[in-house]
Amino acid sequence: MCEPFATSSRGTCVCDASRSAAVLLLQAYISGPLPETDDMNRASLAPIAAALAVSASAQMQPIAFTEFDLDNGLHVILHEDHSTPIVSVSVMYHVGSKNETSDRRGFAHFFEHLLFEGSANIERGEFSKHVEKAGGVLNANTNGDRTYYYEVLPSNQLELGLWLESERMLHAKVDQIGVDTQREVVKEERRQRYENQPYGSILIEVLKRAYTVHPYQWPTIGFMEDLNAASEADYRTFYKTYYVPNNAVLVVAGDIKQDAAKDLVKKYFAGIPKGNDVPPVKAEEPPMNGEVRDVVKDNIQLPAVVQAYRIPAIGTDDFYAVDMLNRILSNGNSSRLQTKLKDEQELALVVGSFSLPFEHPGLAIAFAIAAAGIDPDTLEASMNAEFARVGKESISAPELAKLKAQLETEYVQANSRITGVAENLANAYTFMGGTKTVNGELDRYLAVTAADIQRVAKEYFVPQNRVVLHYVPNTTQN
């Protein structure tokens, strides 16, 4: 599967087009897409776009890989595929917004930007140009749990990609000039994508009510007061703590010869010193034990209702059932929320329901933007009825079969590009209990039964386990 709701510098990864409305609400949580004119803009996709696709039918077969560890703790995964003459070089660091402290919120996302500044051997602003000149593309994205960098290059440029990522890991430019430059970039991003966007604060408002102890309570974009208050020494400490080989996985995928690739990996990464042990996130969020309700005024024309339910962590058995329940509610034009609230009752213009797949217990978000003249109470009552119906009535066999067929198609699409295969391998190693689990992810979805979906509806989608927000126009009197 794709990594849902991680937004990159050029665009948003959403599992399917029918969920694209979720982007509206996610901008307050994830590191949002930057403008094309931004100085973090990556190389054009044009030179090798045609070469990125691989055979979809082949991707129904298990993903083959080899893996090994370097003495410095770096985990390396190699995937050989000669379908096209390209190679993906990617590094996933196990650091996201949950690794930040409450006075340095937004550091992980900030470093997504900062680590393109250059290195001891790469002049400032030249990092992207190396890839552009080689006819490749590069990008990065951040969420609550990890930061992911990648380059896609012609296969004869594998060594370039490895050199660039080793430079980022060994001695990136973390200095006041780069901090000042990227702070202005992030400030502008925050203004454009969150502060000046209708409904742009929804995830900020949800997270701070859904979590009171865990660092998930703040959005990945962070807060400018923390970035402004941080010293150069603070930034250096964060870099030396988290962007180290023993907190990362390197994936090399594509048109490679494994023995040669392994030698090049050792050449560029074996000499990077191991970092100190990475401090674990020990915070445990207590159960909600009661509904949290609030009204938020915003510069909007139409009210909205948002419901956030606490759900199990990604990789747990119940997560798959919860995620399938969300898909039943909003995946496609014939989904339940779409059919009932939008088409039949004409109460909403936009509806959706999706999972935030956190490493620690996460959230399922349901939302609806009201049609003209519809009040939030009426809209919420209809949303509640649909959730209650899933708990009371088992979904039909045809409805479940259709959903599983959609998941199989999604699986093929996610692995139809070498970049998707590489990221899925990194995710499997980092979050799912080992790289070998990459070939069992789809099976875990397909094993979910109608009874499982009904059970999680009764257990997690209940009023005492949720945050409810009514977004209303500033002119509304309460």
Steps between C-alpha positions, in 0.01 A plus 500: 500500500607858463599703799175689554499863594866575468532808286809576301655811358327446165174332587283293727488123519139399554404137457238568234343789316172467684675603818652816355267719706686379807796712395302808599497388862841337514698814420515597865659167594746407229786682333304645212591536135710802419437740215672411175695827518634425847874455535432145621356422156636172366606405152242465226343159467516515123842345426427156643126498565438244230760271651350499849217258425556127528280204414192503721436130455851421616437690822238250614795271556688522832756780519846344501772663709819442693601689812799546725635727774814707505709516816376854565141375528375604157251247365521449123238347270571416134229429243607399149264574210624538143163602352625853436849654510442704815592475866345641815721595793306579816563548869232485768595654833293387796428853612182702469306755697447256788875517570487873566470672836212732582720808458652391166192401302556470125867402508460178297313677221750786515785254447323361196575841350831573668676183387477612138723800579821312419784334685871527566559393138186639335469875459194670637205461262682246280348178639203492264707614203714184515186291447354732235818487293494120515142493368344391828244611756508531877263579783432460870206477740438498872225380731458434870729196498765525227679713241561359154742617230542350154659545161402323178780492245612324185654176621849605392474781759457272803827616648386863484187422701696312764755779528229763544321309776827420678587871495161581652555244774865571577541878498203698371513879521325580828594862555336833563492600132304192405277525807410860419430416136281198565319664790363756257401220259310313773341823622365568153385140463310523827329820394401372157398149592355530848443848641343651188314188386130445580469212746882493506519483879275197540772246568676739738175535693430126494845386608530729799170363634550135405841485671594660829821310585644359178699717255244420230310792654678747270508506117804403296533855366561614858486855630714794393559621855693181571706519180575867568605432859734212412874565487747365247619264773145365539486417130842335506401287798184380327699410188765307692236318704266375227665515157745222572552159337364304795169687466459447126432249226651536153311345208658458157245375247494459126743414223793391715735208545484417865865421562614821334232701681604350832861601438395857419283521812797396712725748319278797582334406829723262694727781617221714647525484880222337696291743701401474862197293588191685383276600793168315483163674518361377830181706519184288522173674431228396748158390371264784417221373728261768385401701199676832440286759319573851388402771253766671290442823312684538172500716188273263312168523320359156585504311831684171537484210742811304592510185710830347615498154655799349681611181322776236538851549363595407146596134463258373765222263392226745590658777295422313178137454596470867599658612175261285300207646690617848399522387139146362511381838619680719248693304238342588165177646370293206627638517854258541788572858608509612139175326412304593811619849603586643161281328242182392680462750784689785329639612834868526404716624216808304607524191721779267596636254752861387525763365736806678632737203511725583796770276645333554838119503536361731235176654382219434257362826363151544357400837357225670308465852362137606512290590201353850501239546772590182692592541866780295665264315737299358211817402317649333807183301568517350152870416541427332832226292341741360241758402760228341714372304200841336448496389861143367488493339155767280352615619160390285211721246326491693167598825673794332673607325179495830312713665767756219492518522121571872534776424748661254261496761225646756739775256596598455136498874440711566808762257374480596135791742538840425638462791742190337650681169545794675668283692745292193584820310580617782728162520673488124556841500665440811710141451615362157420740270682746423222553529127346159435159637599490703177359197319229436760346845527226440245418163655435667835237721337347211309475295821265756659144366530164675517487400867835671561372824348183487705699431817740794459206728421351415839834523682665811357233705320306598810433846648719450808802440274486807281552871446219687324556843350242725341670747269286807450540832317633788709164677472313216674385584851511227763 
